[in-house]
Amino acid sequence: MARAQNAGAHRRQRSELRSDAAWPIEKRDGRILRFEPGAELTIQNVEYHKTAHFDEFGARATGEQRGRAPLIPVLGDSFTFGIGVEDDETFASHLARESGRRVVNLGVPGFSLKEELDVIELRHEELGSPPLYIIAAYAGNDLYETWSRRAQPALGSGGPGRPPWYVRVNAFVNRHPLLRKSYLLQFSRQSLLTLLDPSRKTGMDFFFRLIGDRTLLEECIRIYSKQMERLERLAREKSFDTIFVVIPAKYQIDQAQFEAKIAYYGMDGTRLDPHMPTRALIEIYEQFGVPVIDASGCLQMSGSVATLYYVQDSHFTSSGHRAFTRCLIDEDILERIDLTDKAEDVLPLISRRTVLVSPQSSRAR
């Protein structure tokens, strides 16, 4: 494990969530293991300014350090990590308080299923050989991100090449608290983007690329299924079980935002199905006999969708994390976590082809 030479000094140092090449992370064989224990990471944009703290496991702190054994690791991307909220506001932190367990938030921004399985492969014994992992799959881009890892540089290497200059300028203007309020500048910005990228595909949200290209979706499903085969092998070799929880993109539960976005991209909305990525994920999990909780329908009924996600950033707000936790609890996730008190009961009661989905998802299939 590549540790920092001066851990004490790093505990006093704050990094910023800009380029992943500067993150306070530890790797083995080029693969991310964890954040450096005791490090801090500042996350900010025009909608929030937060600092993440990392515990002795190199996981984002939950504020609940004395839960019952065994550990319950939660793996995922930036939604699991909790971009935009405090340490104790992530859904992993809520699960820790509700369950009385030591829930470990191993979410890392930008992670796909490939990196999540790397963590299990490299850290399972170090984490005490937990009998259960919770893996959060973000329907907005997890299929696409897992597919993209087949050829792109590894996370933590600084990522692929820089986007075109006009995309970088556009992002800077949108993030700047003063420039983004200038009508003249915003009009000029949009006119320039239309001229240089009339199809708007360069900056298109991964979610809309996926639902707009059936061939791409099928290839993403194929690559994701390969990683599920890897999960199946790891689970058999290391004797653990998995529950997947699916986080919907805001465009899947807010029809008005979905319609506004497809109009912006000039896409034919009559031929697009926003729930296609979620159905694809659930079908994959069913194929491999892994239980899954889809929170889409529950979140749609949980109140004002506008309060669940940030406007520009699209991550969960603190309200979104609370609502998502409540949806998981409504689908009996705490009872399934409690089964780990008797590890021998986990395999027969969870591993079979048990799929927990929202009523809406059941109708969609």
N, C-alpha and C positions, 0 to 999 in steps of 0.2 A: 504494500500500500504506500502510495506516494504522499507522505505527510509533509505539512509545512515545517520548515526548519525551525521556526520560532513560533510555536503555537500560541504562547502567551501574548506575543506581540500582535498576532493576527486577531486575537479576541478583542483587541482594542481598535481594530481597523474595520472600517466599513467599506464594503464594495457597493457598486451600483449596478442595477439590472440594465445594462446596456448591451455590450457584446458578451456573448457567453464565454468568450476566451478569457475574460477577466473575472469570472465567477470564482468564489472561494470553494473549489471542489477538489476532491481526491479521486484519483483514477487508478485502475490496474489494467495493464495491457491495453491502454488507450480507451478503456470503457469507464464511464462515470460510476463510482461507488456511492458517493454521498457528498454532502456539503461538509466543510471542515467544522468539527465540533467547536462551539463557542464563537463562531464567526457571525457576522451580521451582514445583511444585504438590503440596501435601500432600493425601494421600488416606487417610482413616481411618474405621473403624467399630469395632464390638466385636471383629471378627475379625482386623483388621490395622491397621497404621499405617505408611504408606510415603510416600516423597517421590520424585516424578518430576522428572527433569532434562531440559532440552531443548537439542539441539545447534544447530549453525549453520543447519540447514535448518528449524528450528522443529519438529523431529520428536523423539519421545522417544528419549533416548540409548540406544544399544545396547552401548556399551563397545568396539565394533569400528569404529574410525574410518579404517582404512587399507586397506579391502578393494579388490579390483580393480574397475575400471570395466567396463561402465556401472553406474550406480546401479540397485538393484532396490527400487522403492517398494512398501511394503505398506500397503494402505488397509483400514480397517475401523472398528469401534466400540470400546467399552470392553474387549472381549475382546482385540482387537489391541493397543490402547493398553497393556493390562496392569494393569487395576485389581486391587489386592491383592498385586502382586509387585514385586520390585525391577527397576530398569532392565534389568539384564543377565539377567533371568529370563523375559522375554517370548519367545514363540515366534519373533518377528522377530529377537531377539538370538541365539537358538539357530541360526536359519537363517544369520545373518551368520557365526557361527563355523564352522558346518559347510560353508558354501559358499566361504568366503574372499572374499566379495563385500561391497561397501558396501551393506548392506540398510538402508533408511530406514523407520523405523516412523512412518507418518503416521496411525496410528489416533487417533481422537478419540471420547471417550465420547459416546454419543447420536447418532453419525453414522448416516445411512441411505445407501442407494445414491445418492440425489440429491446429498447433500453430498460424497460420495466422488468423484462425477463432476465436481462443481464444482472440486475440487482439481486434477483432471487438466486440466480446461479452462483453469484460471487459472495453473497452475504447470508445465505440461509442459516448456516451453522452459527455464524457470529451473532445472529439475531435470536438464537436459542431454538432453532428449528421449529418455528411457529407452525401449528397445524392448519392455519387458515390465513389466506391473503385476500384482501379486498382490493380489486383493481377497478379504478374509475375510467371509463371510456367516454371521451367527449365526442358526441355524434357530429359535432361541427367539423372536426378534422382528423380524428384518430385513424380512420381508414387511409386517408390521404398521406398523413405523416408516416405511417408504417410503410406504406408503399414507397415513399420518397427516400427512405433510409437504404433502399437496395443499392443506390449508387452514389449518394451524396456524402460529403465529409461527415464524420461523427460529430454529434453534439459535444460542445466544449472545445472544438477546434477553431471556433470563430465562425462556423457555418459556411455555406456556399458563397460564391462571389457576390459583390455588392449589386443591388438592383440599379436600374438605369437612373441617371442623375435627376430626371424629372420626377421619378417616384420618391427619391430621397427628399427633394425640395418640397413636394406635396406633403409628405409626412411631417417635415419640420414646420410648415405653415400651420397644419392642422393641430400640432401639439402646442404651438406658441400661444400663450394666453392673450396677447394683444393682437398679433397678426391675424389670428383666426376670426377676430371680430370686425376686420376691415372688409366692407362690402366690395370695394374696388379691387382689393387684392384677391378676395375669394372669387370674384367674377373672372379676373385675369388668370387665376390658377386653373379654374375649371375650363376656360377656353383653351389654355395651353395643353391641358391633359387631353381634351377632345381632339386637338390637332395632332398631337404626337401619338396618341393611343386611342383611336376612334372606337375600337371594340372594347376598350377598358379591361382587356384581359390581363395586362401586366400586373395591375393591382387588384385583380379579382379575388374575392374571398374564396379560400379553399372549398368551403361548403358549396358555393355556387358552381365552381368548376366541376365538382363531383356530381351534383344532381343534373348538370347540363351535358354530361358526357358519359353515356352508358358504357362505352368501351373502357374508359378510364375507371369507372366504378367496378367493372368486372375484374380488371387487373388488380385494383386495390384489394378486392375480396380475395383474390388468389394469393397475394402476398401476405395478407393478414392471416389467412388460413394456414400458411406455412409456419407463422409464428405460433399459432394455436397448437400445431403439431409439436412444436418445441415445448410449449407449456405442458402439454400432455406427458411428454417424456420426463420433464423435470418433476412434475407432480408424482409420477410413478416412482422415480428414483429417490426422491427426498420425502415422500409420504406427507404431502400437504394437500389441502383443498383450496379452491378459489371461488369467490363470488364476484361477478362483474356487476357494476352499477353504471348505468348509462346516463350521462348528463346531456340534456338536449341543448342544441343551439337556440338562441332566442328567436331565430326565424322559424323554428319549428313550433313554437307555442304562441307566437304573435303574428297573426295573418297580415295585419297592416304593415308591419316592418318587412315581412317577406315580400309583399306586393310592391312596396316602395323600392326595395333593393333590386328586384328583377326588372322593374321599370328603368332603374338607373343603368343596369347592365344591358338593357335592350333585349332581354330574353323573353321567349314566348312562355308566359306563365301557364297556359293551358296544357303544356306538355311537361311541366315540372312537378315533382312530388317532393315536398320538403321532408317527408318522413322516410324517404327511401334509405338514407344512410342508417337510421336506427333499425329499420326492418332487416337490413343486410347484416348488421352486427348481431341482432337477436338470432337470426337464422344460423349464423356461424356458431354462436354459443350453443344453440340447440343441437347442431350437428355433432359437437364435441361433448355434449352432455354436461355442460357447465351451467350452473344456475345464474340467472341475471335478473336484476331489478331495473325496470325502465321507469324513470320518474316523469316522463313527458306529460301524461294525462294529469297526474297529481299536481305538477307545477302549474299547469294551465288553469287549474281550479283553485289555486292557492291565494288568489288575490290579483292585484294589479301587476301584470307582467313587467311593466315599466320600472317597478321598484326592485326587481330581481336581478337585473343585469345593468352594468354600466352602459351609458349611451354610446360612447365612441369605442371603448375598450372591449365591450361585449363579454367580460368576465362577470361572474356572480358578484353582487354586492353582499354586504353582511346579511341583508334580508334574504338574498338568494341562497346563501349557505344555510341559514336557519330553515328555510322552506324545504330545501333539498334534504336536509337531515330528517325533517318531519316526514317527508315522503318515504325515506328509507325505513324509518321506525314503523310507519303504517304498513309496510310490507314485511314486518317481522324480522328485520335485520338483527335486532338486539337478541332475539331468541336464538338465531343462528350463531351469533357470536358466543352466546352462553354455552353452546354445545362444545366449545373448545375446553370447557372445564373437564370434560371427559373425552380426551382426544380420540379414543377408540370409537366413540359414537359419531364422529364427524363424517367419516367415510361412508357408512351406510345411509346416513340421513341427509347428506348434502350432495354427494357425488352423483347420484342417479340423475336421470334426465328431468330434473325439476327446474322449471322456468317460471319465475315470478315476473309478470309484466302488468303494466297498467291496463285498465279496461280498453282504453283507446288503442293501444298497441295490439291487443288481442283482436280487435275488430279489423285493424289495418292489414293483418296478415292474411 
